[in-house]
Every structure is written in C-alpha cells, then in structure tokens.
C-alpha cells in the first residue's frame, strides 16, 4: 500500500482547556460544536478559580479539524493546555 | 448571519455591557429629564418665556449633558475594562490578544459611552419637542409649556416603571416614586422662584 492510499481521520479528541468564566460553558460548547457539521461535544468543568475555569472537552466527529477547534477556543479567550487523548482511524479511500 | 449573531451574543455576555448600558440609560436619562423639567419650570415661573430662548437654553443643556455623559462614561469604562482585561490576561497566563475579550474591552466603552450620552439628549429632545415642532405648524391641544411638562412627567414616570420591571417590583409604585421626585423638584423650584 502506497503512502497516498492512507487517509487518516481524527474521530475523537480529549482536550484540557483553560478559559475565562465568560462565555459560559454552554456557549463555549456550542461554539466548538458549530465548527463541524457532525461534531459532538462533551464538556466537563474540572476546576474553577476566581477568573478562570479548567475544562475537559471530548469532541467526536467524522473528521475533526483540530486547528479550527483551537482557533475557536482562542477566539473565546481560552487556551489549549494539552491533548490528553485521541481516537484516530485510517479510512480507506473508495 | 448565525455566526455574526453568535459573536454579538458572545460580545454582550463577555462585556456584560447590556446591564451596564441599561443602568446608564436610566440614570442619565433621568438626569436629562429632571434637568429639562427644572429649566422649563424656571422659564414657566419667570417673565421671559420666549420660545426661541427656551429652545436655545434647553438644547444647550441637553448637548452639555450628552457630552458629559459620553466623555465621563468613556473615560471610566476604558479604565475599568483595561484593568479587567489585564487581570484576565494574568489569570490566563497565555496571550489572549485577538480574543473576544480583547474586542469586548475595546468596544464596550464606546457602546456604553454612546448610550450614556445619547440617553439624556434623546429624552431632552422629546421633552422640548413641542417647542421644536410648533414653529413648523404642529398644533398641540394644550399650551407648549403644558405639553412639554406633561411629556417630562410622563417620561419620568415611565423611567420609574422601567426600573420597577428591572428590579421586579410593582411597576406602579416604582413609577410613582420617580414621579414623586419630579414633583418635589418642581415644588423646590416653585419655592425658590
């Protein structure tokens, strides 16, 4: 199998994110879900401080684009601390 | 369009400018209404009641109130927003330049300043509208003074009603409270003139 036949897609990622209190978690999750047509977002608040909160995000989709998700997180004032898990598949081209 | 709406909603939520602008609108609007009421009562009880003079004086006061509201709110809001943004930046550790929070820190003072400035100007213009409209042929059922005073008392009552709705108290009581302040103001002006 040649290198060109490989089509790797990210199906699921686990992110550790720090964000300000505003926008709220519902709006935050909605905005991230809006970055893909079939994105499913599961958000858990892991820690809450005076001005910030630490989130654990689980994002699922057919082909997750991390760059657009990070861009959406940054636009809402958040920052990606770490990628704690990934689920990646090699899809054979039809 | 949904993206734009989402951004506007985010901006309002982050800056919390909705609540602040509403508060400023009422506070400075009340200032404008009471100032116009005071000026009109002063003219009403004095000898010189020429329409041109009344319009000039009231408009000048309204513009001064607008400029005062605009500049004071802008200066104080810029300082507050800068402080909040700096504190958030420190808490986030990473650079949040270009985020909605930075945009909110830049735009919120402008939105709030315009609300604070336009509120007394618009309310003042509405109160003196009989004096502005009479020269172009608009006829009022009662005299110009009485019309303006009626509008002033009504607006002050409705500002109270609006505050009552915000606080969740009975609208009539809230309206009557602000109307009472206007009546006390009128009585004080009557006593000193």
HADDOCK unambig.tbl for C-alpha pairs under 7 A between the chains (distance, minus, plus):
assign (segid A and resid 22 and name CA) (segid B and resid 13 and name CA) 6.73 0.50 0.50
assign (segid A and resid 22 and name CA) (segid B and resid 14 and name CA) 5.17 0.50 0.50
assign (segid A and resid 23 and name CA) (segid B and resid 10 and name CA) 6.24 0.50 0.50
assign (segid A and resid 23 and name CA) (segid B and resid 13 and name CA) 6.36 0.50 0.50
assign (segid A and resid 23 and name CA) (segid B and resid 14 and name CA) 5.86 0.50 0.50
assign (segid A and resid 51 and name CA) (segid B and resid 88 and name CA) 6.64 0.50 0.50
assign (segid A and resid 51 and name CA) (segid B and resid 91 and name CA) 6.57 0.50 0.50
assign (segid A and resid 52 and name CA) (segid B and resid 91 and name CA) 6.87 0.50 0.50
assign (segid A and resid 74 and name CA) (segid B and resid 99 and name CA) 6.09 0.50 0.50
assign (segid A and resid 75 and name CA) (segid B and resid 98 and name CA) 6.66 0.50 0.50
assign (segid A and resid 75 and name CA) (segid B and resid 99 and name CA) 4.20 0.50 0.50
assign (segid A and resid 75 and name CA) (segid B and resid 100 and name CA) 5.66 0.50 0.50
assign (segid A and resid 76 and name CA) (segid B and resid 99 and name CA) 5.58 0.50 0.50
assign (segid A and resid 76 and name CA) (segid B and resid 100 and name CA) 5.36 0.50 0.50
assign (segid A and resid 77 and name CA) (segid B and resid 96 and name CA) 5.59 0.50 0.50
assign (segid A and resid 77 and name CA) (segid B and resid 99 and name CA) 4.92 0.50 0.50
assign (segid A and resid 77 and name CA) (segid B and resid 100 and name CA) 6.25 0.50 0.50
assign (segid A and resid 77 and name CA) (segid B and resid 101 and name CA) 6.13 0.50 0.50
